[in-house]
Amino acid sequence: MRILHTSDWHIGRTFHGHSTLDALRGVLDELTAQVRAHDVDVVVVAGDVFDSATPAAACYTLLSDALRGIADAGARVVVTSGNHDSAARLGFQAGLLRDGIHVLTDPDAVGTPLTIDDAHGPVHFYGIPYLEPALLRHRWEGVRTQAAVLGRAMDLVRTDLAERGGRSVAIAHCFAAGVEPTPHLERDIQQGGLDVVPLSTFDGVDYMALGHIHGRQRLADNVRYAGAPLHYSFGEGDKPRGSWLVDLDADGLSTVEWLALPVPRRLVTLRGPFADILADKAYADAEDAWVCVEYTDDLPEADPLRRLQQRFPFCAKVVHAPAVVRRGDRQSYVERVRAARTDRELVEAFLSHVREGQGATEREAEILEDVLDERVRQEALA
């Protein structure tokens, strides 16, 4: 049996205020073409189908079109819910979808598989929706963490599998131990330790299809994250997009291959002096990319996003990141104001506070002198 493992579509998520629906539709169309080209039997979507518990109407349209397209390409589809999804809303569609599209969101059904046969016999698909411990304590006594919830769910899977026999695929949405640390992990992950699921939790199945992490990860030969099909933050810009093509033979897991998906618009982070980024020809290849600019000037620029978008139409994020951060004497603003004895010192205190310790430049000092002297003259004439 040939399985395509994907996850974290996040239909409806915006990218710095820009809709991603059209880009995601194009990528999912390519995924559907891969299903047809590689004779995929089953597509597994491991949670976070939507980005919100209350998706807009256009999100439902995109999901329905994508699922129908995959089914028309000849594959069955198995979908589970993630922490961003409303299990009830996503599960409501299950009875309305055509044969061959299965949406598994019911916690009470954990441990009861969807069985699909191939030439070698049955393959049991155990869908584990995102399970919130606080909502399951009345059903599963003693569970208080994700590790405990997933442990209980996998115990149910292993118990059922021992009775049925055959090959198995389990699907879950969680943060598993052994994930490669990155500076921009999925925005809902809690890393304090209680929500980390030990890798041994997933023992006993031929393949474990995980969702929640937006970059592909191989935790073991049979335990993997596929990541998201789109880049949803600049921190993901260097992560490949795609899905895992998993082959099961008569004895279980045979091979796993990465199938890359196209990137509709690449992501680039530019760092340097503001004037250089605006004018230097070295940055010309970023003019058609999504751009994050980290400019290193000592002082902030006025209206930087609009000015940068004149060269980089898809500049979506600007960060003032001075190359040298001046901490001054670490006085609070109140302490600086109280210490000021003149208007000039008061203005200097304000500038030092908002500029990481840097006061007025020589030209700014000249302007301040003129303004304050004029104020003194006006007061004298009053």
N, C-alpha and C positions, 0 to 999 in steps of 0.2 A: 504494500500500500504506500502511496506517495502522498505526503502531507505538507502543506505550506503553512508555516507558523508565522503569524503577524500579530501585532498588538498596538494599543495606544494610538488609535486613529485620531482621537480628540476632535471629532467633528464639531465645528463651531468655535474653536479657539481662534483668537485673533493674535496677530504678530505685531506688537507695538502699535495697536490701533488699526491694523490692516486686516481685512478678511482673508482667510486662507481657504475658503470653500472651493474656489476655482482651481487653485493649485492642488489641493487634495484630490479633487475629482480627476484631474489629469494623472496623478500618481496612482490612484486606485484603478483607473482605466489600464495603466501599464501593468499593474499587478494582475488584473484580469487576463491580459494578454499572456502573461507568464504562466498563469494557470492552464491556459489552452495549449501553449507551446510545450510545456513540460508534462502534459497529461496528469495533472494533479487530481487526486481522488477526493481529498478533504482539505478545506481551508479552515484553520483554527485562528480565531481572533480572541486574544487573551486579555480582554477587559479594556476599560476606558475607551469605549466606542465613541461616546459623546464627551465633550469637555464640560458639560453642565448637566445637572439633574433636571433642568427645564430647558431643553434645547429649542431653538426656533424652528418654525415649520420647514425652512429650507434645509435644515440639518437632517430631518426625517426623510426628506426627498432624496438627499445625497446617499444616506444609508440604504434606503430601499433600492435605489438604482444600482449601487455597488453590489449588494447581495444578489439581486436578480442577475446582474451581469456575470458574477462568479458562477451562479447556478447554471446559467445558459452556456458557460464555458465547459460545463461537464463535471463540476465538483460539488460535493456536499459542503455545507458551511456549518461550523460549530462556533457559536458566539457566547462568551460569558461577560458578566458585568464587572466593572472596576470601581474604584473609589469615587471617580468623577461621575459615574452613571447613577441614575435612579434605577435600581433593580426592578422596581414595580413598573415604571414606565417602559423600560427596555423590554421587560418580560411580557408586558401587555401585547407587544407585537407578535409574540411567538405563535399565538393561535391564528393570526391573520396572514402569516407568511406562507408561501408555497411549500410544497413538499421538498425536502432536501435542505431546508434552511432551519437550523435548530438554535434557539436562544435559551440558554440555561442560566437562570437567575434565582432559582428557588433554593434557599438553604436547606429545606427539608428533603430535597432530592439529592443532596451530596451523598455519594456512595452508591447511587443508582446510575449506571452508565447508559450512554447512547451507544448501541452496538452496531457496527458497520462491518459487513463481511467482504473479504476479498478472496482470491484464489487459494490462500493458505488458511482460511477460516475467519473467525471473528476478531475484530479489534474493538476494545472497549474504551470509549472516550468518557472520562470523568470530569465534568465541568464543576469547578469550585468558584462560585461568584465571590466578589470581595465581601469578606465577613467581618462585620464590626463587632468586636467583643462585647461592648455594652448592650447590644441588641440580642445577643445570644445567651446571656447568662441564665435566662429562665429556661432555656432548652438544653444547654450543655453546661452542667454545673461545674464550677471551678475555673472556667476560662476567663482570663482577664487580659490577655495579650494576643497579639497577632501570632506569635509563636505557638501559644496554646491552642488557638482556634485552628490554625493550619495543621497542627499536630493531630487534633481530634478529627479533622476532615480527612486527613491522609490515613488515619487508622480505619475510618469507615471504608475508604477506597481499598485498602489492603485486605480488609476482612471480606469484602464482596468479591474481590479479585481471586482470593484463595478458593472461594466456592465455585466461581465460574470457570477459572482457568483462561488461558489464551493471552494474547498480547494486549498492551494497554498504553493509553496516552492520558495524562492528567493535565489540567489547565488551571492555573491560579494567577492571582494578581496580588503581589506582595513585594516586600523588600527582603531579599534573601542574603544570608551571610556569604561573604566572598565576593560581593560586587566590587568592581574596581572603583576606588574613590575618584570623584571628579568635583571640580569647583561648583558645578551647577547641576546637582542631582535633581530628580523630579521634585516639583515644588511642594508635594505633600508628604514627603518621606520624613519620618521621625527617626533620628539617628541616635537616640539616647540609649538604645540597647534593648528595651522591652519589645519594640516592634520589629526586631531583626529575627528572621526565621532561619534556624540552623539548616545547613545543607542536607543533613541526614534525615530531615523531615520528609524529603521527597524520595526516599529509598522505596524500591519495590515496583516501580513502573518502568516501562521500556523507554518512555520519553516524557519529560516534564516541560510543558510549554508555559513560560512565565511572561507576565506583563507587569508594568509599573515603571521600569527604568527605560529612559528614552534612547539609550545607546545599546547596540548589540553587546551581549556578554555571554561568554561560555564559562559556566561554573563547573561543569563536568560534561563529558561527552553527551550525556542524555539530559542535561539540565541547562536550559539556555533562555536568555532574553532576546527577543527579536528587535526591540526598540520601536520607535515611532517611524512612520513612513515619511514624515516631513520634519524639517528643522523648526522647532518652536521657540528657540532662544539662541542668542549668539554663543552661549556656552556650549551648545551642541554642534556648532558650525563645523568642527573637524570630525564629527562622527558620521560614518557611512550610513546611508539609508537603504533598507531592504528587508528581506525576510529569510527564514531558514527553510530550505527544501529538505524534508526528512523522509528517508526511505526505511520502511519496515519490511524485513523478509520473514520467512517462516519461523525463524528463531527469535525475532525481536528487532532491535535497532540495527540497521545495516550501515547507512551512510547519512551524513548531514552536509549540505552544501549551502553556501551563502548566495542568494540571488539579489544583486544590487538593483535599486530603484533609481530613476532619474531624480535629480535635484532641480526643481523648477527655476530657482534663482539662488545662486550660492551666497553664503554669508561670509563677510570679511570684516575684520576688526583692524582699524588703522590707528596707529599711535605715533604721535610726534607733535612738533610745533604747529599751531593752527594755520599759520600762513603757508607753511610747506604743504600741508594736506590740501589746502585750497588751490595751490598752484603747481606743485611738483608733478612733472610728467610721469614720475615713477609710480604714481597711484592711478594712472589712466585705466588700467585693467579692472579697477573696482567700480567704474562708473556705471556698469549695468548690474551690479550686485546689491544685495542688502548690505548696508554699511553701518557699523558702529564706530564712532570716532572717539578716541581718548586723546584729547589734546593736552600737551604737557606744559603749556605756558604758565608762568607764575601767576598771572591774573586771569580771571574769567573773561570771556569774550561776550559782547553784546549780540543777542539774537543768533547764536551759533547754528542752530538747526536750520533755519531758513537760509542762511548764507551757504551752508554746506550743501543743501539740497539744490542749489543752483548748479553745482558741479556733479553731485551724486544724487540723482532724483530719488533713489531708494534709500537714502540715509534715514535710518529709523531711530537711532539712539546716539546721544552725545553725552560724554562724560568729561568733566574737567578733572584731570588727574595730573597735578603739578609734579614735575620731575623732582623737585625739592620741596618738602613740606616743612614749613617754618612753624615751630611750636612756641616761639617767643618765651615769655616768662611764665606761661601757663596760667596767667591771671584770668579770672572770670571777667565777663563784660562789666558786671556791676562794679567789681574792684577797679577796673580800668577807669570807669567813669568817675568813681569817687576820688581817684588819684589825680584826675585832670584839674589843673588850676586855671587854665585859660580855654577860650573857644578853640584855639588851634590844637591844644592838647586833647580836647574832647573829640574833635574830628579825627585826630590821629589814633585815638583809642578805638574809635569805631572802625576805621579802616584796618587796623591791626587785628581786630577781632574777626572780621568777616574775610580777611585775606590770609588766614593762617600765620599771623605775626608780621606780615609785610605792610608797612605804612605807605604814605603817599610817595609817588615818584617825584623826581625833580620838577617836572612840568606841572604835575598836579599840585605840588606845594606852592608853585608860583601862582596858579589860579586861586588856590585857597587864600593866599595872602591878599590878592586883589579883592576877592569877595568879602573877606572879613574886614579889610581896611575900609571898603566902601560902606559896609554896615556901620562901622564906627563913625564914619563921617555923617551918614544919614541920621544916626542917633544924636550927634552933636548939633545938627541943624534943627532937630525937632523941638 
